[in-house]
């Protein structure tokens, strides 16, 4: 039951971040909010290599999204990063990498 509770909390955190997207129409403010949430999460509950996973997710997903969007399959109206995607998107993906790792770790126990 504890595993389910932990994973549910992680899911709620990511869902809450996604729900903030229509509330904050300014990409810079939303990015700052995401950075604040991530920083608080790390301060309260840092695990070994969290920063490494975050940075990997940030770089890998920025590059992946850039390639994906460049193919024309997806297009964003909010294009504050590189003129093609929202600034907050790689931050959300990077934090999601950390959360996915945490969920997998919980399931492996």
C-alpha positions as CSV (number, residue, x, y, z in Angstrom):
1,X,0.0,0.0,0.0
2,X,2.9,2.3,0.8
3,X,4.2,1.8,-2.8
4,X,0.9,2.8,-4.3
5,X,0.7,5.9,-2.0
6,X,4.2,7.0,-3.0
7,X,3.5,6.6,-6.7
8,X,0.2,8.4,-6.4
9,X,1.8,11.3,-4.8
10,X,4.3,11.5,-7.6
11,X,1.5,11.4,-10.2
12,X,-0.4,14.1,-8.3
13,X,2.6,16.4,-8.3
14,X,3.2,16.0,-12.1
15,X,-0.6,16.4,-12.8
16,X,-0.6,19.6,-10.6
17,X,2.3,21.0,-12.6
18,X,0.5,20.3,-15.9
19,X,-2.7,21.9,-14.5
20,X,-0.7,25.1,-14.0
21,X,-0.1,25.5,-17.7
22,X,-3.4,27.3,-18.5
23,X,-3.2,29.3,-15.3
24,X,0.1,30.9,-16.0
25,X,0.0,32.3,-19.6
26,X,3.5,33.8,-19.2
27,X,6.1,31.1,-20.0
28,X,8.8,32.8,-18.0
29,X,6.6,32.9,-14.9
30,X,5.5,29.3,-15.3
31,X,9.2,28.3,-15.8
32,X,10.0,30.1,-12.6
33,X,7.2,28.3,-10.8
34,X,8.4,24.9,-12.2
35,X,12.0,25.7,-11.1
36,X,10.7,26.6,-7.6
37,X,8.6,23.4,-7.3
38,X,11.6,21.4,-8.4
39,X,14.0,23.1,-6.0
40,X,11.6,22.6,-3.1
41,X,11.1,19.0,-4.0
42,X,14.9,18.5,-4.1
43,X,15.4,20.4,-0.8
44,X,12.8,18.3,1.0
45,X,13.5,14.9,-0.5
46,X,16.8,14.7,-2.4
47,X,17.9,11.3,-3.5
48,X,21.3,10.4,-4.9
49,X,21.7,11.4,-8.6
50,X,18.5,13.4,-8.8
51,X,20.3,16.3,-10.3
52,X,22.0,14.0,-12.8
53,X,18.6,12.6,-13.9
54,X,17.2,16.1,-14.0
55,X,20.0,17.5,-16.2
56,X,19.9,14.4,-18.5
57,X,16.1,14.9,-18.9
58,X,16.6,18.6,-19.5
59,X,19.1,18.1,-22.3
60,X,17.7,14.9,-23.8
61,X,14.1,16.1,-23.9
62,X,15.0,19.6,-25.2
63,X,16.9,18.0,-28.1
64,X,14.1,15.4,-28.6
65,X,11.3,17.9,-28.6
66,X,13.3,20.2,-30.9
67,X,13.7,17.4,-33.5
68,X,10.1,16.2,-33.0
69,X,8.7,19.7,-33.5
70,X,11.0,20.4,-36.4
71,X,9.4,17.5,-38.3
72,X,6.1,19.4,-38.2
73,X,4.2,16.7,-36.3
74,X,3.6,19.0,-33.4
75,X,3.4,22.7,-33.0
76,X,3.1,24.9,-30.0
77,X,1.4,28.3,-29.8
78,X,3.7,29.3,-26.9
79,X,7.2,29.4,-28.5
80,X,9.5,31.1,-26.0
81,X,12.3,28.6,-26.4
82,X,14.2,28.5,-29.7
83,X,11.0,30.0,-31.3
84,X,9.4,26.6,-31.4
85,X,8.4,25.4,-27.9
86,X,7.5,26.8,-24.5
87,X,10.4,27.5,-22.2
88,X,8.8,25.5,-19.4
89,X,8.4,22.3,-21.4
90,X,12.0,20.9,-20.9
91,X,11.8,21.7,-17.2
92,X,8.6,19.7,-16.9
93,X,10.1,16.9,-18.9
94,X,13.3,16.9,-16.8
95,X,11.3,16.9,-13.5
96,X,9.2,14.0,-15.0
97,X,12.5,12.1,-15.6
98,X,13.2,12.4,-11.9
99,X,9.7,11.3,-10.9
100,X,9.8,8.3,-13.3
101,X,13.0,7.2,-11.7
102,X,11.5,7.6,-8.3
103,X,8.5,5.6,-9.2
104,X,10.6,2.8,-10.7
105,X,12.7,2.7,-7.6
106,X,9.6,2.4,-5.5
107,X,8.3,-0.5,-7.6
108,X,11.6,-2.3,-7.5
109,X,11.6,-2.4,-3.7
